[in-house]
Amino acid sequence: MKSAQWWTFSRLFTLHFSLFISHFSLTLLPAHAAPPGPAERDVDDAIVKALRFLAAQQQPAGGWTVEGQGGETTAMTSLAVMSFLAAGHVPDEGPYGEAINKGVQYVLEHQEPNGLLQHRRNQQQTHGLMYEHGISSLMLAEVSGMVPERMADATKKGLERAIRLILESQQVKKPGSQAGGWRYQPGSTDSDLSVTGWQLLALRAAKDIGTDVPAANIDLAIEYVKKCAARDGRGFCYQPGGGPTPVLTGTGLLALLVCGEDDCAEVHGAADYLRVRPLRYNDAWFFYGVYYTTIAMYKRGGEDWDRARPALFRELLSNQQADGSWKAGNGNETGWGRIYSTSMAVLALSVEYGYLPIYQR
C-alpha cells in the first residue's frame, strides 16, 4: 500500500474506532497503524462530535429541519446524509446506517411529479427551489451506489428524474449573459453562480455514475461559470459583471475543477484571488463558501492546499460549539440554523478522507 493510502486508511480506522469508543468508553488505538498527529486528531474528533449532534436532530419522519422554522426540508436532509457519507458511514451499516436510510427515503418520498426534489412542511416555499433540488440531486448521486438493494431502483429512478429537471431548466430561454446557468425556480429566465454551482455538481456526480448527462449541457454550464469571472480575471462574482467574493470564488473554482477545467485562466485567477483574500468565519455565507473553497483547494493540491488547509480548518475548529454543532457567524446565514452550518462544516473537514466521489482529485 502506498504511503498516502496508508495514511488515509489509518485516519479512517482511527475515526471509526473513536465512534466505537465514544459508546463504550475504551481508549485503545489500532496496534498496526501509527496514530494521526494532533492536527488530524482534532479534525477527527470534531467530525465525531458533529455527527453525534446531527443524528440527534433527525425527525421521526426521517428528515432534518431548518432549525427554528419547523418542518423538514429535502435540502437539510440531503446535507445531513452527505455528512455521514463523507465521514465513511454507509446505509444499512454501523451506528448511522438506519439514519442514512431514513434520510434517503425521506427525500425520495418528497419528489414531485415533474422530478423536483423539494419539501418544506408547514411553510410556503417561494424562494430557492433549485437550491433544494440541486443539493438533493447531488446527494442521490453520491449515495446511489451505496444504498441497499431494496432501495436501489427507487434511488436510481429518482436521480434520473431529478437530473432531467435540471437539464430542462437549463434550456429555458435566457439572455445571452445568463444562458447556461440556473437560478431559484425551474422556469427562471436568469441565472446566478450560487444556484448554478449545486446543479453543476449534481450533473457531474450523476454523469460519473452513468446517468445520461449530455456533454453539451456541461459545456453550456462551464460557459456560464466563466462569464461570472471578475473582469480582471481574479475571482468569481454572483452574476456576470459583479464583484468577486471569496465565497463565490470558491464556488466558481470548484465548479470548473469538477468539469476538468483545471488549467484555464479563470481557475488560475481564482486560486490567485483566494491566496490573497482567504475565506474568514465572519464573511457573509461563510459555511456555503467553506464547502466549495475547501474542496476546490484540496483538488488543486500542492502549495494551494498546503497554504489553505491550516487557515480553513482553524476557522472551523475554533468555532465549533460544545455540543458538536456550528453556528453561523454572519447574519446572512443565521436563519438557516445549525443543521445547515454543521453539515457544511463536516463536508469541508472530511475532504481528505476521500469517501465522496466529488472529493476525488
Protein Blocks (a to p, Z undefined) as FASTA:
>chain_A
ZZklmmmmmmmmmmmmmmmmmmnopabdcfkbccddfklmmmmmmmmmmmmmmmmmpcfk
opacdehkgpadfklmmmmmmmmmmnopaehiajklmmmmmmmmmmmmmccfkopacdde
hiacfehklmmmmmmmmmmmmmmmmpcfklmmmmmmmmmmmmmmmmmmmmpccdfklgoi
acfbfklcbdcfklmmmmmmmmmmmmmnopacdfklmmmmmmmmmmmpcfkopacdfbgh
iacdfklmmmmmmmmmmnopambfklmmmmmmmmmmccdfklghklmmmmmmmmmmmmng
mmllmmmmmmmmmmmmmmccfkopacdfbfklmmnojmlmmmmmmmmmmmmnomamklpZ
Z
